[in-house]
Amino acid sequence: SVEASIPEPQREAWKKYAAHGFKTKEDFEKEVVRHVETTLARSMFNCDEGAAYSAASLAFRDRLITEWNRTQQRQTFSDGKRVYYLSLEFLMGRALDNAMLNVGMKDVARGGLADLGFRIEDIIDQEHDAALGNGGLGRLAACFLDSLASLNYPAWGYGLRYRYGIFKQEIVDGYQVEVPDYWLDFNPWEFPRHDVTVDIQFYGNVRKYQDSQGKQQVSWEGGEIVKAVAFDVPIPGFDTPATNNLRLWSSKAASGEFDFQKFNSGDYESSVADQQRAETISAVLYPNDNLDRGKELRLKQQYFWVAASLYDIVRRFKKSKRAWSEFPDQVAIQLNDTHPTLAVVELQRILLDLEGLEWDEAWSIVSQTFGYTNHTVLPEALEKWSVPLFQNLLPRHLQIIYEINLYFLQTVERKFPKERDLLARVSIIEESQPKMVRMAYLAIVGSHKVNGVAELHSDLIKTTIFKDFVKIFGPDKFTNVTNGITPRRWLHQANPRLSELIASKTGGIGFLKDLNLLNELEKYVDDKEFKKEWAEIKYANKVRLAKHIKTTTDVTVNPSALFDIQVKRIHEYKRQQMNIFGVIHRYLTIKNMTPEERKKLAPRVSIFGGKAAPGYWMAKTIIHLINNVGAVVNKDPDVGDLLKVIFLEDYNVSKAEIIIPASDISEHISTAGTEASGTSNMKFVLNGGLIIGTCDGANIEITREIGEDNIFLFGNLAEDVEDLRHSHTYGSHTIDSDLAKVFEEIKKGTFGDAGAFSALVGAIEDHGDYYLVSDDFNTYLHTQALVDEAYKNQDEWISKCITSVARMGFFSSDRCINEYAESIWNVEPLAPENGDTSGLQK
Ligand code: F58
């Protein structure tokens, strides 16, 4: 703030001693030793790998914060528009490796650590993942932060600092067991800002009164206050000094540590209870993926985070002393799904109740500021909140929602006077028992743009769940921004050897900033030497994964076998059950083969990984079946190397970095029309693996880019799904004959107690097969057979892989962020001035 700024005459001293962060290997070593000896209070006599990791991270953190400061100053002085990305999830994974690569100092760090007695890989491996997300949505937010910084966009992320991230998954006797993930024990990547706090109000009541000028005023009074404390995480861009900020809010009792009054009067328990209740708000990430549960604590989390973030954004805007009408020229806020939709209401409340603007003026500012990204069409995932719950927790916000709805419905009524049903259909308030607030509708009404995350998905939202809104607002409000991934983490960091090989053929590491340069690789599709190197790298990555499999599951797999991988959250719509049924079918086929026939078969390792939501029983059953099948197959001497079935425990970002580069084929086999985009499909192809997949989400655009010959597509199309479902329920539903054989075997008890899997089988046999497993099973098996055949011709296979990688430029999250910037946010990059370099070393 202005009051805390140092007077001009004393600033010389500050400039002279300004922190710069290390630049050379020697400086880096000095910093590491200093942090070990002072920050950590240890010495060379008790410096283990954990301490070395901490000290190395602190050295990098110091460097980042210097650039962070400069970036923030530059953005403040330039006084341009900023982007705020509001997401309840940021699935960041590890930070050290990423920071070293983005600032171009990994080799320096490798040398420095070696001088100090450590191997850099062991040090990187010490880091606990920041797992503040469930899956695709949270990881997308993390990729976006990387691109925003790398492209020099002035942007902040806002999220929650969960004390417990997504649970750790253990497999015990084939079952998933959840273990809490307490990750904050020592986190060198965050800066607590105990001076940046916001008081957040809950409950209470609303009072209307006339002020001294006779104007109607509204005040929200009483209830309870919880304090939000900011924790900042610096986000380094790649090959630029620009360092953005991710601000995570942590909750704390407003009264401080605990209530001394109560404490002194002997009421120890309740004084501590208040504190604990406040801290509960940011305690834990809800572990549901694509399911909405409507719990009060979740709504509290949402408001807590949204209110603190908006307070911060508005405070920053007010410092510029501009007129309110300029707010949308200075601020773009993106809603990552409906979870932050309360921000729309909160901004309207601030402008109306606190700043005294008229409704229309305020609403025009609000609706120009927000953009909303939808990530799902699954009805069970669309957020709704009960009106009574809202009334109790956020009484003023509920009033404002009713008013937003009233004005909205009035305009609809004027435009479509004869359509009574339409009003009920698009009302933000669902007239159910109890009434519900439909958050997606609120987000649409409160935003100037709504986007889906892949072409098919964006078309589907326009023709199904949001059809009425297209009619009301016109088609231009709805747009598509196909998802992307950061090539820095998902190629350069996860697959350094491939990155190096690509760099050697495309004129350096420029492709990491302009992924279309991958095109150059097409020249080498028939280059023998190049292909040999390519194959060697894939093999080495498979050896690395095989080692991981050995240490974690004690199963030995052959790295020459075809690695077939499906890693993602476990969900019926993603159809891991279809995959494991296919594996069982393969097992039965092998059992029935003669030894000669077996010799001709390509050996396969089927690898699964992913967490089931703790309350999602069917998903847990799928995990159980996979493990039981593995237990039978992996020790069957008839099978040997021909088939191995692996379930990798606790799939997360850092494990993905080992798993993805090792795949030959990966499975993206959701029922058509259910997976909004998928992003791991992009990661697998970028790492030189092929895909077996359905015509769903981004698979369709991947096919368009890389060519139909380079992907194994199968299954019914989205446009036919509805009719098929209808025919299951109202016509006759015969189960595919191969699938029936698989079910027979499960029922015989070959894979353990058949009763354990009866619901899984029953969902398909008796309960309508909602996800069309039986309908797609035949073409799935057939297409897997094509994969077997294709893999036998390694030379052609590798050509397909190289061609695919060469054509993946489109899927960089840089392209994606540029599209958001241009078509939704209307923001420009702010390039660092000449001479303002981070001392990049490649
Ligand atoms: C995912 N959604 C989509 N939601 O399923 C996936 O197709 C898409 O690629 C990705 O978003 C990015 O656009 C997703 O991950 C969640 O995990 C939510 C978490 C909070 C509760 C509701 C689901």
Residues whose N, C-alpha, C, O or C-beta is under 5 A from the ligand:
A	BS01	F58	N134 G135 G136 L137 L140 N288 D289 N290 L291 H375 V453 E675 A676 S677 G678 T679
